[in-house]
């Protein structure tokens, strides 16, 4: 049996992180939920996910883009998928792109079927 892809779900809204993690686990992934950018970095070092799905705007601490940049430093092959509901995200993404970082982004709320389709493509 093939190993399930490891996914780290990051969102300061616990119900969102937990729900996405449950949906992914029910659909062939090995997903874990964390609730801060700092925890995302710490857990990513331990579980070495193939994919990180992260909210962009999180409080307190590191936002999703800062966490993604740090995770890419030690997991360069990790796919990063960011999602956000806030318009301020565009400025943060532009700043990251200007620094040479490119991430996929989804609008929040994301329908589980849309997320699964994106992950499988």
Biopython code that builds the backbone (N, CA, C, O; Angstrom):
import numpy as np
from Bio.PDB.StructureBuilder import StructureBuilder

atoms = [
    (1, "UNK", "N", (0.842, -1.184, 0.000)),
    (1, "UNK", "CA", (0.000, 0.000, 0.000)),
    (1, "UNK", "C", (0.881, 1.239, 0.000)),
    (1, "UNK", "O", (1.812, 1.348, 0.797)),
    (2, "UNK", "N", (0.586, 2.155, -0.883)),
    (2, "UNK", "CA", (1.392, 3.376, -1.009)),
    (2, "UNK", "C", (1.217, 4.245, 0.227)),
    (2, "UNK", "O", (0.158, 4.264, 0.856)),
    (3, "UNK", "N", (2.275, 4.959, 0.555)),
    (3, "UNK", "CA", (2.227, 5.877, 1.689)),
    (3, "UNK", "C", (1.326, 7.056, 1.352)),
    (3, "UNK", "O", (1.381, 7.596, 0.247)),
    (4, "UNK", "N", (0.500, 7.448, 2.310)),
    (4, "UNK", "CA", (-0.395, 8.587, 2.106)),
    (4, "UNK", "C", (0.423, 9.869, 2.090)),
    (4, "UNK", "O", (1.360, 10.013, 2.875)),
    (5, "UNK", "N", (0.079, 10.808, 1.200)),
    (5, "UNK", "CA", (0.780, 12.104, 1.201)),
    (5, "UNK", "C", (0.546, 12.825, 2.539)),
    (5, "UNK", "O", (-0.584, 12.936, 3.015)),
    (6, "UNK", "N", (1.647, 13.311, 3.126)),
    (6, "UNK", "CA", (1.558, 14.050, 4.385)),
    (6, "UNK", "C", (1.226, 15.512, 4.110)),
    (6, "UNK", "O", (1.871, 16.171, 3.294)),
    (7, "UNK", "N", (0.211, 16.000, 4.803)),
    (7, "UNK", "CA", (-0.268, 17.364, 4.631)),
    (7, "UNK", "C", (-0.320, 18.040, 5.993)),
    (7, "UNK", "O", (-0.768, 17.450, 6.976)),
    (8, "UNK", "N", (0.141, 19.278, 6.041)),
    (8, "UNK", "CA", (0.045, 20.091, 7.239)),
    (8, "UNK", "C", (-0.938, 21.217, 6.947)),
    (8, "UNK", "O", (-0.734, 21.997, 6.017)),
    (9, "UNK", "N", (-2.007, 21.302, 7.743)),
    (9, "UNK", "CA", (-3.036, 22.331, 7.594)),
    (9, "UNK", "C", (-2.818, 23.368, 8.694)),
    (9, "UNK", "O", (-2.756, 23.028, 9.876)),
    (10, "UNK", "N", (-2.701, 24.642, 8.293)),
    (10, "UNK", "CA", (-2.387, 25.708, 9.239)),
    (10, "UNK", "C", (-3.452, 26.799, 9.164)),
    (10, "UNK", "O", (-3.664, 27.403, 8.113)),
    (11, "UNK", "N", (-4.118, 27.043, 10.291)),
    (11, "UNK", "CA", (-5.100, 28.125, 10.357)),
    (11, "UNK", "C", (-5.318, 28.474, 11.821)),
    (11, "UNK", "O", (-5.459, 27.590, 12.666)),
    (12, "UNK", "N", (-5.345, 29.776, 12.117)),
    (12, "UNK", "CA", (-5.585, 30.190, 13.505)),
    (12, "UNK", "C", (-7.035, 29.981, 13.911)),
    (12, "UNK", "O", (-7.352, 30.024, 15.099)),
    (13, "UNK", "N", (-7.920, 29.756, 12.948)),
    (13, "UNK", "CA", (-9.287, 29.371, 13.253)),
    (13, "UNK", "C", (-9.302, 27.844, 13.353)),
    (13, "UNK", "O", (-9.322, 27.135, 12.346)),
    (14, "UNK", "N", (-9.291, 27.367, 14.587)),
    (14, "UNK", "CA", (-9.126, 25.933, 14.840)),
    (14, "UNK", "C", (-10.158, 25.072, 14.122)),
    (14, "UNK", "O", (-9.826, 23.999, 13.619)),
    (15, "UNK", "N", (-11.397, 25.530, 14.071)),
    (15, "UNK", "CA", (-12.442, 24.728, 13.430)),
    (15, "UNK", "C", (-12.143, 24.535, 11.944)),
    (15, "UNK", "O", (-12.441, 23.476, 11.392)),
    (16, "UNK", "N", (-11.570, 25.522, 11.300)),
    (16, "UNK", "CA", (-11.215, 25.401, 9.878)),
    (16, "UNK", "C", (-10.072, 24.413, 9.711)),
    (16, "UNK", "O", (-10.149, 23.506, 8.883)),
    (17, "UNK", "N", (-9.008, 24.584, 10.496)),
    (17, "UNK", "CA", (-7.859, 23.680, 10.399)),
    (17, "UNK", "C", (-8.270, 22.242, 10.694)),
    (17, "UNK", "O", (-7.892, 21.321, 9.971)),
    (18, "UNK", "N", (-9.050, 22.054, 11.763)),
    (18, "UNK", "CA", (-9.467, 20.710, 12.139)),
    (18, "UNK", "C", (-10.380, 20.085, 11.083)),
    (18, "UNK", "O", (-10.235, 18.909, 10.749)),
    (19, "UNK", "N", (-11.318, 20.871, 10.561)),
    (19, "UNK", "CA", (-12.254, 20.359, 9.563)),
    (19, "UNK", "C", (-11.526, 19.966, 8.278)),
    (19, "UNK", "O", (-11.771, 18.889, 7.734)),
    (20, "UNK", "N", (-10.633, 20.829, 7.790)),
    (20, "UNK", "CA", (-9.870, 20.486, 6.583)),
    (20, "UNK", "C", (-9.030, 19.237, 6.806)),
    (20, "UNK", "O", (-8.925, 18.385, 5.923)),
    (21, "UNK", "N", (-8.432, 19.130, 7.985)),
    (21, "UNK", "CA", (-7.619, 17.960, 8.304)),
    (21, "UNK", "C", (-8.469, 16.682, 8.277)),
    (21, "UNK", "O", (-8.040, 15.667, 7.727)),
    (22, "UNK", "N", (-9.658, 16.728, 8.861)),
    (22, "UNK", "CA", (-10.558, 15.568, 8.858)),
    (22, "UNK", "C", (-10.939, 15.195, 7.428)),
    (22, "UNK", "O", (-10.895, 14.022, 7.058)),
    (23, "UNK", "N", (-11.313, 16.193, 6.623)),
    (23, "UNK", "CA", (-11.704, 15.931, 5.227)),
    (23, "UNK", "C", (-10.547, 15.293, 4.461)),
    (23, "UNK", "O", (-10.744, 14.328, 3.722)),
    (24, "UNK", "N", (-9.356, 15.826, 4.636)),
    (24, "UNK", "CA", (-8.195, 15.266, 3.935)),
    (24, "UNK", "C", (-7.909, 13.831, 4.400)),
    (24, "UNK", "O", (-7.627, 12.957, 3.581)),
    (25, "UNK", "N", (-7.983, 13.592, 5.711)),
    (25, "UNK", "CA", (-7.743, 12.241, 6.233)),
    (25, "UNK", "C", (-8.766, 11.242, 5.700)),
    (25, "UNK", "O", (-8.436, 10.072, 5.504)),
    (26, "UNK", "N", (-9.990, 11.679, 5.465)),
    (26, "UNK", "CA", (-11.039, 10.806, 4.919)),
    (26, "UNK", "C", (-10.882, 10.580, 3.418)),
    (26, "UNK", "O", (-11.566, 9.739, 2.834)),
    (27, "UNK", "N", (-9.974, 11.339, 2.796)),
    (27, "UNK", "CA", (-9.813, 11.255, 1.341)),
    (27, "UNK", "C", (-8.401, 10.877, 0.921)),
    (27, "UNK", "O", (-7.923, 11.327, -0.121)),
    (28, "UNK", "N", (-7.733, 10.061, 1.714)),
    (28, "UNK", "CA", (-6.478, 9.469, 1.293)),
    (28, "UNK", "C", (-5.216, 10.234, 1.640)),
    (28, "UNK", "O", (-4.147, 9.925, 1.113)),
    (29, "UNK", "N", (-5.313, 11.225, 2.516)),
    (29, "UNK", "CA", (-4.138, 11.981, 2.935)),
    (29, "UNK", "C", (-3.847, 11.696, 4.406)),
    (29, "UNK", "O", (-4.713, 11.220, 5.140)),
    (30, "UNK", "N", (-2.631, 11.988, 4.821)),
    (30, "UNK", "CA", (-2.233, 11.916, 6.226)),
    (30, "UNK", "C", (-2.068, 13.356, 6.693)),
    (30, "UNK", "O", (-0.978, 13.921, 6.608)),
    (31, "UNK", "N", (-3.163, 13.954, 7.192)),
    (31, "UNK", "CA", (-3.180, 15.386, 7.497)),
    (31, "UNK", "C", (-3.120, 15.641, 8.997)),
    (31, "UNK", "O", (-3.684, 14.900, 9.802)),
    (32, "UNK", "N", (-2.416, 16.714, 9.341)),
    (32, "UNK", "CA", (-2.329, 17.201, 10.714)),
    (32, "UNK", "C", (-2.695, 18.674, 10.705)),
    (32, "UNK", "O", (-2.425, 19.385, 9.736)),
    (33, "UNK", "N", (-3.315, 19.131, 11.797)),
    (33, "UNK", "CA", (-3.697, 20.537, 11.919)),
    (33, "UNK", "C", (-2.841, 21.226, 12.978)),
    (33, "UNK", "O", (-2.572, 20.664, 14.040)),
    (34, "UNK", "N", (-2.417, 22.452, 12.669)),
    (34, "UNK", "CA", (-1.757, 23.329, 13.642)),
    (34, "UNK", "C", (-2.377, 24.713, 13.502)),
    (34, "UNK", "O", (-3.039, 25.010, 12.507)),
    (35, "UNK", "N", (-2.158, 25.559, 14.509)),
    (35, "UNK", "CA", (-2.934, 26.787, 14.605)),
    (35, "UNK", "C", (-2.106, 28.070, 14.601)),
    (35, "UNK", "O", (-2.660, 29.161, 14.740)),
    (36, "UNK", "N", (-0.797, 27.953, 14.446)),
    (36, "UNK", "CA", (0.058, 29.140, 14.361)),
    (36, "UNK", "C", (1.161, 28.899, 13.336)),
    (36, "UNK", "O", (1.498, 27.756, 13.026)),
    (37, "UNK", "N", (1.714, 29.988, 12.818)),
    (37, "UNK", "CA", (2.836, 29.875, 11.897)),
    (37, "UNK", "C", (4.048, 29.239, 12.558)),
    (37, "UNK", "O", (4.768, 28.457, 11.938)),
    (38, "UNK", "N", (4.267, 29.581, 13.825)),
    (38, "UNK", "CA", (5.413, 29.011, 14.554)),
    (38, "UNK", "C", (5.271, 27.500, 14.707)),
    (38, "UNK", "O", (6.235, 26.756, 14.524)),
    (39, "UNK", "N", (4.048, 27.047, 15.049)),
    (39, "UNK", "CA", (3.820, 25.605, 15.167)),
    (39, "UNK", "C", (3.946, 24.912, 13.816)),
    (39, "UNK", "O", (4.399, 23.770, 13.742)),
    (40, "UNK", "N", (3.547, 25.596, 12.749)),
    (40, "UNK", "CA", (3.679, 25.019, 11.407)),
    (40, "UNK", "C", (5.140, 24.696, 11.108)),
    (40, "UNK", "O", (5.448, 23.626, 10.585)),
    (41, "UNK", "N", (6.031, 25.616, 11.437)),
    (41, "UNK", "CA", (7.464, 25.405, 11.188)),
    (41, "UNK", "C", (7.978, 24.247, 12.037)),
    (41, "UNK", "O", (8.680, 23.365, 11.544)),
    (42, "UNK", "N", (7.622, 24.262, 13.314)),
    (42, "UNK", "CA", (8.082, 23.214, 14.238)),
    (42, "UNK", "C", (7.606, 21.836, 13.794)),
    (42, "UNK", "O", (8.401, 20.898, 13.730)),
    (43, "UNK", "N", (6.315, 21.705, 13.486)),
    (43, "UNK", "CA", (5.756, 20.406, 13.100)),
    (43, "UNK", "C", (6.249, 19.982, 11.721)),
    (43, "UNK", "O", (6.471, 18.795, 11.483)),
    (44, "UNK", "N", (6.422, 20.933, 10.814)),
    (44, "UNK", "CA", (6.937, 20.594, 9.477)),
    (44, "UNK", "C", (8.335, 19.981, 9.572)),
    (44, "UNK", "O", (8.671, 19.087, 8.796)),
    (45, "UNK", "N", (9.140, 20.449, 10.507)),
    (45, "UNK", "CA", (10.479, 19.868, 10.695)),
    (45, "UNK", "C", (10.378, 18.415, 11.163)),
    (45, "UNK", "O", (11.225, 17.586, 10.830)),
    (46, "UNK", "N", (9.329, 18.117, 11.940)),
    (46, "UNK", "CA", (9.164, 16.761, 12.466)),
    (46, "UNK", "C", (8.533, 15.810, 11.450)),
    (46, "UNK", "O", (9.042, 14.709, 11.241)),
    (47, "UNK", "N", (7.425, 16.223, 10.814)),
    (47, "UNK", "CA", (6.674, 15.302, 9.952)),
    (47, "UNK", "C", (7.049, 15.385, 8.477)),
    (47, "UNK", "O", (6.693, 14.502, 7.695)),
    (48, "UNK", "N", (7.766, 16.440, 8.092)),
    (48, "UNK", "CA", (8.222, 16.626, 6.707)),
    (48, "UNK", "C", (7.083, 16.411, 5.694)),
    (48, "UNK", "O", (7.114, 15.467, 4.904)),
    (49, "UNK", "N", (6.085, 17.294, 5.729)),
    (49, "UNK", "CA", (4.948, 17.137, 4.817)),
    (49, "UNK", "C", (5.337, 17.381, 3.363)),
    (49, "UNK", "O", (6.277, 18.119, 3.070)),
    (50, "UNK", "N", (4.591, 16.743, 2.458)),
    (50, "UNK", "CA", (4.758, 17.023, 1.031)),
    (50, "UNK", "C", (3.975, 18.277, 0.642)),
    (50, "UNK", "O", (4.258, 18.909, -0.376)),
    (51, "UNK", "N", (2.981, 18.628, 1.474)),
    (51, "UNK", "CA", (2.107, 19.757, 1.183)),
    (51, "UNK", "C", (1.776, 20.501, 2.465)),
    (51, "UNK", "O", (1.508, 19.894, 3.501)),
    (52, "UNK", "N", (1.798, 21.824, 2.380)),
    (52, "UNK", "CA", (1.318, 22.681, 3.464)),
    (52, "UNK", "C", (0.177, 23.518, 2.910)),
    (52, "UNK", "O", (0.328, 24.189, 1.889)),
    (53, "UNK", "N", (-0.962, 23.475, 3.586)),
    (53, "UNK", "CA", (-2.110, 24.315, 3.248)),
    (53, "UNK", "C", (-2.250, 25.294, 4.398)),
    (53, "UNK", "O", (-2.487, 24.890, 5.537)),
    (54, "UNK", "N", (-2.103, 26.583, 4.106)),
    (54, "UNK", "CA", (-2.070, 27.558, 5.190)),
    (54, "UNK", "C", (-2.908, 28.791, 4.899)),
    (54, "UNK", "O", (-2.944, 29.298, 3.777)),
    (55, "UNK", "N", (-3.583, 29.257, 5.948)),
    (55, "UNK", "CA", (-4.212, 30.566, 5.904)),
    (55, "UNK", "C", (-3.085, 31.589, 5.806)),
    (55, "UNK", "O", (-1.979, 31.337, 6.284)),
    (56, "UNK", "N", (-3.349, 32.718, 5.201)),
    (56, "UNK", "CA", (-2.325, 33.761, 5.086)),
    (56, "UNK", "C", (-2.287, 34.625, 6.341)),
    (56, "UNK", "O", (-1.229, 34.803, 6.945)),
    (57, "UNK", "N", (-3.437, 35.161, 6.733)),
    (57, "UNK", "CA", (-3.495, 36.075, 7.867)),
    (57, "UNK", "C", (-3.814, 35.292, 9.132)),
    (57, "UNK", "O", (-4.913, 34.758, 9.287)),
    (58, "UNK", "N", (-2.823, 35.231, 10.049)),
    (58, "UNK", "CA", (-3.017, 34.530, 11.316)),
    (58, "UNK", "C", (-2.518, 35.404, 12.450)),
    (58, "UNK", "O", (-1.551, 36.154, 12.313)),
    (59, "UNK", "N", (-3.212, 35.281, 13.581)),
    (59, "UNK", "CA", (-2.818, 36.032, 14.779)),
    (59, "UNK", "C", (-2.752, 35.078, 15.950)),
    (59, "UNK", "O", (-3.566, 34.156, 16.011)),
    (60, "UNK", "N", (-1.859, 35.239, 16.855)),
    (60, "UNK", "CA", (-0.706, 36.138, 16.788)),
    (60, "UNK", "C", (0.443, 35.490, 16.031)),
    (60, "UNK", "O", (0.346, 34.343, 15.597)),
    (61, "UNK", "N", (1.522, 36.230, 15.878)),
    (61, "UNK", "CA", (2.755, 35.655, 15.348)),
    (61, "UNK", "C", (2.888, 35.698, 13.843)),
    (61, "UNK", "O", (2.367, 36.590, 13.174)),
    (62, "UNK", "N", (3.606, 34.703, 13.325)),
    (62, "UNK", "CA", (3.936, 34.645, 11.905)),
    (62, "UNK", "C", (2.694, 34.457, 11.045)),
    (62, "UNK", "O", (1.806, 33.677, 11.388)),
    (63, "UNK", "N", (2.635, 35.177, 9.923)),
    (63, "UNK", "CA", (1.557, 34.917, 8.975)),
    (63, "UNK", "C", (1.924, 33.699, 8.129)),
    (63, "UNK", "O", (3.042, 33.187, 8.203)),
    (64, "UNK", "N", (0.968, 33.249, 7.332)),
    (64, "UNK", "CA", (1.177, 32.046, 6.536)),
    (64, "UNK", "C", (2.293, 32.159, 5.517)),
    (64, "UNK", "O", (2.977, 31.176, 5.232)),
    (65, "UNK", "N", (2.482, 33.343, 4.969)),
    (65, "UNK", "CA", (3.544, 33.528, 3.975)),
    (65, "UNK", "C", (4.918, 33.440, 4.637)),
    (65, "UNK", "O", (5.820, 32.785, 4.113)),
    (66, "UNK", "N", (5.079, 34.099, 5.788)),
    (66, "UNK", "CA", (6.362, 34.021, 6.502)),
    (66, "UNK", "C", (6.670, 32.579, 6.894)),
    (66, "UNK", "O", (7.803, 32.121, 6.750)),
    (67, "UNK", "N", (5.659, 31.867, 7.388)),
    (67, "UNK", "CA", (5.870, 30.466, 7.762)),
    (67, "UNK", "C", (6.227, 29.628, 6.534)),
    (67, "UNK", "O", (7.123, 28.786, 6.598)),
    (68, "UNK", "N", (5.531, 29.856, 5.415)),
    (68, "UNK", "CA", (5.798, 29.105, 4.186)),
    (68, "UNK", "C", (7.226, 29.332, 3.695)),
    (68, "UNK", "O", (7.898, 28.390, 3.274)),
    (69, "UNK", "N", (7.682, 30.566, 3.749)),
    (69, "UNK", "CA", (9.054, 30.875, 3.316)),
    (69, "UNK", "C", (10.057, 30.115, 4.176)),
    (69, "UNK", "O", (11.027, 29.560, 3.658)),
    (70, "UNK", "N", (9.828, 30.090, 5.483)),
    (70, "UNK", "CA", (10.756, 29.376, 6.369)),
    (70, "UNK", "C", (10.692, 27.865, 6.150)),
    (70, "UNK", "O", (11.723, 27.192, 6.180)),
    (71, "UNK", "N", (9.498, 27.330, 5.932)),
    (71, "UNK", "CA", (9.369, 25.894, 5.671)),
    (71, "UNK", "C", (10.082, 25.521, 4.377)),
    (71, "UNK", "O", (10.741, 24.484, 4.310)),
    (72, "UNK", "N", (9.957, 26.351, 3.358)),
    (72, "UNK", "CA", (10.638, 26.076, 2.079)),
    (72, "UNK", "C", (12.159, 26.037, 2.236)),
    (72, "UNK", "O", (12.840, 25.386, 1.443)),
    (73, "UNK", "N", (12.699, 26.721, 3.242)),
    (73, "UNK", "CA", (14.148, 26.718, 3.438)),
    (73, "UNK", "C", (14.660, 25.329, 3.800)),
    (73, "UNK", "O", (15.761, 24.956, 3.395)),
    (74, "UNK", "N", (13.874, 24.552, 4.561)),
    (74, "UNK", "CA", (14.335, 23.206, 4.927)),
    (74, "UNK", "C", (13.563, 22.094, 4.220)),
    (74, "UNK", "O", (13.948, 20.928, 4.306)),
    (75, "UNK", "N", (12.480, 22.438, 3.525)),
    (75, "UNK", "CA", (11.731, 21.477, 2.697)),
    (75, "UNK", "C", (11.481, 22.099, 1.319)),
    (75, "UNK", "O", (10.343, 22.438, 0.994)),
    (76, "UNK", "N", (12.521, 22.251, 0.517)),
    (76, "UNK", "CA", (12.371, 22.979, -0.752)),
    (76, "UNK", "C", (11.392, 22.335, -1.736)),
    (76, "UNK", "O", (10.871, 23.027, -2.611)),
    (77, "UNK", "N", (11.130, 21.036, -1.620)),
    (77, "UNK", "CA", (10.211, 20.363, -2.542)),
    (77, "UNK", "C", (8.761, 20.396, -2.062)),
    (77, "UNK", "O", (7.864, 19.943, -2.773)),
    (78, "UNK", "N", (8.529, 20.925, -0.872)),
    (78, "UNK", "CA", (7.185, 20.961, -0.301)),
    (78, "UNK", "C", (6.295, 21.915, -1.101)),
    (78, "UNK", "O", (6.658, 23.063, -1.353)),
    (79, "UNK", "N", (5.119, 21.411, -1.495)),
    (79, "UNK", "CA", (4.154, 22.254, -2.187)),
    (79, "UNK", "C", (3.435, 23.093, -1.137)),
    (79, "UNK", "O", (3.029, 22.580, -0.094)),
    (80, "UNK", "N", (3.281, 24.372, -1.414)),
    (80, "UNK", "CA", (2.620, 25.291, -0.492)),
    (80, "UNK", "C", (1.354, 25.817, -1.167)),
    (80, "UNK", "O", (1.401, 26.329, -2.286)),
    (81, "UNK", "N", (0.222, 25.684, -0.471)),
    (81, "UNK", "CA", (-1.046, 26.203, -0.955)),
    (81, "UNK", "C", (-1.598, 27.135, 0.114)),
    (81, "UNK", "O", (-1.900, 26.708, 1.228)),
    (82, "UNK", "N", (-1.725, 28.398, -0.229)),
    (82, "UNK", "CA", (-2.206, 29.408, 0.711)),
    (82, "UNK", "C", (-3.658, 29.739, 0.419)),
    (82, "UNK", "O", (-4.088, 29.699, -0.734)),
    (83, "UNK", "N", (-4.415, 30.064, 1.459)),
    (83, "UNK", "CA", (-5.777, 30.526, 1.247)),
    (83, "UNK", "C", (-6.069, 31.687, 2.173)),
    (83, "UNK", "O", (-5.541, 31.769, 3.282)),
    (84, "UNK", "N", (-6.931, 32.595, 1.692)),
    (84, "UNK", "CA", (-7.258, 33.776, 2.476)),
    (84, "UNK", "C", (-8.551, 34.391, 2.007)),
    (84, "UNK", "O", (-8.944, 34.259, 0.848)),
    (85, "UNK", "N", (-9.206, 35.065, 2.929)),
    (85, "UNK", "CA", (-10.436, 35.778, 2.627)),
    (85, "UNK", "C", (-10.169, 37.279, 2.538)),
    (85, "UNK", "O", (-11.018, 38.030, 2.057)),
    (86, "UNK", "N", (-9.013, 37.717, 2.991)),
    (86, "UNK", "CA", (-8.756, 39.147, 3.151)),
    (86, "UNK", "C", (-8.032, 39.750, 1.953)),
    (86, "UNK", "O", (-7.126, 39.147, 1.377)),
    (87, "UNK", "N", (-8.457, 40.952, 1.599)),
    (87, "UNK", "CA", (-7.856, 41.655, 0.463)),
    (87, "UNK", "C", (-6.402, 42.018, 0.730)),
    (87, "UNK", "O", (-5.622, 42.139, -0.215)),
    (88, "UNK", "N", (-6.018, 42.195, 1.981)),
    (88, "UNK", "CA", (-4.637, 42.562, 2.315)),
    (88, "UNK", "C", (-3.639, 41.492, 1.886)),
    (88, "UNK", "O", (-2.438, 41.751, 1.805)),
    (89, "UNK", "N", (-4.131, 40.312, 1.616)),
    (89, "UNK", "CA", (-3.272, 39.215, 1.182)),
    (89, "UNK", "C", (-2.488, 39.566, -0.073)),
    (89, "UNK", "O", (-1.334, 39.161, -0.213)),
    (90, "UNK", "N", (-3.091, 40.308, -0.980)),
    (90, "UNK", "CA", (-2.440, 40.650, -2.251)),
    (90, "UNK", "C", (-1.112, 41.350, -2.013)),
    (90, "UNK", "O", (-0.127, 41.047, -2.686)),
    (91, "UNK", "N", (-1.067, 42.277, -1.071)),
    (91, "UNK", "CA", (0.181, 42.985, -0.774)),
    (91, "UNK", "C", (1.240, 42.042, -0.210)),
    (91, "UNK", "O", (2.411, 42.122, -0.581)),
    (92, "UNK", "N", (0.822, 41.148, 0.689)),
    (92, "UNK", "CA", (1.768, 40.189, 1.262)),
    (92, "UNK", "C", (2.312, 39.254, 0.187)),
    (92, "UNK", "O", (3.509, 38.969, 0.156)),
    (93, "UNK", "N", (1.433, 38.776, -0.697)),
    (93, "UNK", "CA", (1.883, 37.891, -1.772)),
    (93, "UNK", "C", (2.824, 38.602, -2.728)),
    (93, "UNK", "O", (3.819, 38.026, -3.170)),
    (94, "UNK", "N", (2.515, 39.845, -3.048)),
    (94, "UNK", "CA", (3.372, 40.616, -3.946)),
    (94, "UNK", "C", (4.765, 40.782, -3.343)),
    (94, "UNK", "O", (5.770, 40.650, -4.041)),
    (95, "UNK", "N", (4.816, 41.069, -2.052)),
    (95, "UNK", "CA", (6.097, 41.203, -1.360)),
    (95, "UNK", "C", (6.879, 39.884, -1.413)),
    (95, "UNK", "O", (8.085, 39.887, -1.659)),
    (96, "UNK", "N", (6.198, 38.770, -1.185)),
    (96, "UNK", "CA", (6.863, 37.463, -1.253)),
    (96, "UNK", "C", (7.365, 37.182, -2.662)),
    (96, "UNK", "O", (8.483, 36.697, -2.836)),
    (97, "UNK", "N", (6.544, 37.484, -3.678)),
    (97, "UNK", "CA", (6.959, 37.262, -5.072)),
    (97, "UNK", "C", (8.185, 38.102, -5.415)),
    (97, "UNK", "O", (9.094, 37.634, -6.102)),
    (98, "UNK", "N", (8.205, 39.342, -4.934)),
    (98, "UNK", "CA", (9.349, 40.216, -5.195)),
    (98, "UNK", "C", (10.620, 39.685, -4.549)),
    (98, "UNK", "O", (11.725, 40.026, -4.971)),
    (99, "UNK", "N", (10.467, 38.852, -3.527)),
    (99, "UNK", "CA", (11.612, 38.236, -2.863)),
    (99, "UNK", "C", (11.936, 36.868, -3.453)),
    (99, "UNK", "O", (12.800, 36.160, -2.936)),
    (100, "UNK", "N", (11.251, 36.491, -4.531)),
    (100, "UNK", "CA", (11.559, 35.245, -5.221)),
    (100, "UNK", "C", (10.764, 34.041, -4.762)),
    (100, "UNK", "O", (11.123, 32.911, -5.093)),
    (101, "UNK", "N", (9.690, 34.249, -4.007)),
    (101, "UNK", "CA", (8.872, 33.140, -3.521)),
    (101, "UNK", "C", (7.551, 33.115, -4.283)),
    (101, "UNK", "O", (6.886, 34.141, -4.425)),
    (102, "UNK", "N", (7.182, 31.944, -4.768)),
    (102, "UNK", "CA", (5.945, 31.792, -5.524)),
    (102, "UNK", "C", (5.081, 30.746, -4.840)),
    (102, "UNK", "O", (5.527, 29.624, -4.602)),
    (103, "UNK", "N", (3.846, 31.114, -4.524)),
    (103, "UNK", "CA", (2.924, 30.205, -3.855)),
    (103, "UNK", "C", (1.589, 30.203, -4.585)),
    (103, "UNK", "O", (1.186, 31.209, -5.170)),
    (104, "UNK", "N", (0.904, 29.052, -4.544)),
    (104, "UNK", "CA", (-0.453, 28.984, -5.064)),
    (104, "UNK", "C", (-1.390, 29.559, -4.008)),
    (104, "UNK", "O", (-1.120, 29.446, -2.813)),
    (105, "UNK", "N", (-2.485, 30.173, -4.437)),
    (105, "UNK", "CA", (-3.442, 30.732, -3.486)),
    (105, "UNK", "C", (-4.862, 30.356, -3.878)),
    (105, "UNK", "O", (-5.208, 30.312, -5.058)),
    (106, "UNK", "N", (-5.669, 30.087, -2.873)),
    (106, "UNK", "CA", (-7.089, 29.801, -3.029)),
    (106, "UNK", "C", (-7.880, 30.821, -2.226)),
    (106, "UNK", "O", (-7.432, 31.267, -1.170)),
    (107, "UNK", "N", (-9.053, 31.189, -2.721)),
    (107, "UNK", "CA", (-9.922, 32.091, -1.978)),
    (107, "UNK", "C", (-10.604, 31.320, -0.855)),
    (107, "UNK", "O", (-10.975, 30.158, -1.020)),
    (108, "UNK", "N", (-10.762, 31.974, 0.275)),
    (108, "UNK", "CA", (-11.417, 31.386, 1.428)),
    (108, "UNK", "C", (-12.823, 31.953, 1.522)),
    (108, "UNK", "O", (-12.950, 33.168, 1.364)),
    (109, "UNK", "N", (-13.865, 31.225, 1.755)),
    (109, "UNK", "CA", (-13.853, 29.797, 2.090)),
    (109, "UNK", "C", (-13.657, 28.941, 0.838)),
    (109, "UNK", "O", (-14.103, 29.294, -0.253)),
    (110, "UNK", "N", (-12.993, 27.834, 1.021)),
    (110, "UNK", "CA", (-12.743, 26.912, -0.078)),
    (110, "UNK", "C", (-13.646, 25.696, 0.109)),
    (110, "UNK", "O", (-13.716, 25.128, 1.199)),
    (111, "UNK", "N", (-14.326, 25.306, -0.946)),
    (111, "UNK", "CA", (-15.181, 24.122, -0.883)),
    (111, "UNK", "C", (-14.273, 22.891, -0.848)),
    (111, "UNK", "O", (-13.308, 22.819, -1.609)),
    (112, "UNK", "N", (-14.565, 21.928, 0.020)),
    (112, "UNK", "CA", (-13.696, 20.741, 0.120)),
    (112, "UNK", "C", (-13.456, 20.043, -1.205)),
    (112, "UNK", "O", (-12.337, 19.596, -1.459)),
    (113, "UNK", "N", (-14.475, 19.934, -2.067)),
    (113, "UNK", "CA", (-14.279, 19.268, -3.356)),
    (113, "UNK", "C", (-13.313, 20.049, -4.251)),
    (113, "UNK", "O", (-12.534, 19.456, -4.997)),
    (114, "UNK", "N", (-13.368, 21.382, -4.173)),
    (114, "UNK", "CA", (-12.431, 22.203, -4.953)),
    (114, "UNK", "C", (-11.005, 22.004, -4.451)),
    (114, "UNK", "O", (-10.063, 21.910, -5.237)),
    (115, "UNK", "N", (-10.863, 21.941, -3.133)),
    (115, "UNK", "CA", (-9.538, 21.727, -2.544)),
    (115, "UNK", "C", (-8.993, 20.364, -2.951)),
    (115, "UNK", "O", (-7.845, 20.261, -3.384)),
    (116, "UNK", "N", (-9.798, 19.329, -2.819)),
    (116, "UNK", "CA", (-9.349, 17.993, -3.190)),
    (116, "UNK", "C", (-8.975, 17.928, -4.667)),
    (116, "UNK", "O", (-7.976, 17.305, -5.025)),
    (117, "UNK", "N", (-9.763, 18.562, -5.522)),
    (117, "UNK", "CA", (-9.438, 18.580, -6.956)),
    (117, "UNK", "C", (-8.100, 19.262, -7.199)),
    (117, "UNK", "O", (-7.299, 18.791, -8.007)),
    (118, "UNK", "N", (-7.857, 20.357, -6.512)),
    (118, "UNK", "CA", (-6.574, 21.084, -6.664)),
    (118, "UNK", "C", (-5.410, 20.217, -6.188)),
    (118, "UNK", "O", (-4.360, 20.187, -6.829)),
    (119, "UNK", "N", (-5.586, 19.521, -5.085)),
    (119, "UNK", "CA", (-4.515, 18.692, -4.539)),
    (119, "UNK", "C", (-4.190, 17.502, -5.439)),
    (119, "UNK", "O", (-3.045, 17.054, -5.495)),
    (120, "UNK", "N", (-5.180, 17.006, -6.126)),
    (120, "UNK", "CA", (-4.970, 15.833, -6.967)),
    (120, "UNK", "C", (-4.467, 16.174, -8.354)),
    (120, "UNK", "O", (-4.074, 15.286, -9.112)),
    (121, "UNK", "N", (-4.476, 17.468, -8.696)),
    (121, "UNK", "CA", (-4.031, 17.854, -10.047)),
    (121, "UNK", "C", (-2.530, 18.027, -10.109)),
    (121, "UNK", "O", (-1.988, 18.349, -11.166)),
]
sb = StructureBuilder()
sb.init_structure("model")
sb.init_model(0)
sb.init_chain("A")
sb.init_seg("    ")
for serial, (resi, resn, name, xyz) in enumerate(atoms, 1):
    if name == "N":
        sb.init_residue(resn, " ", resi, " ")
    sb.init_atom(name, np.array(xyz, "f"), 0.0, 1.0, " ", f" {name:<3s}", serial, name[0])
structure = sb.get_structure()
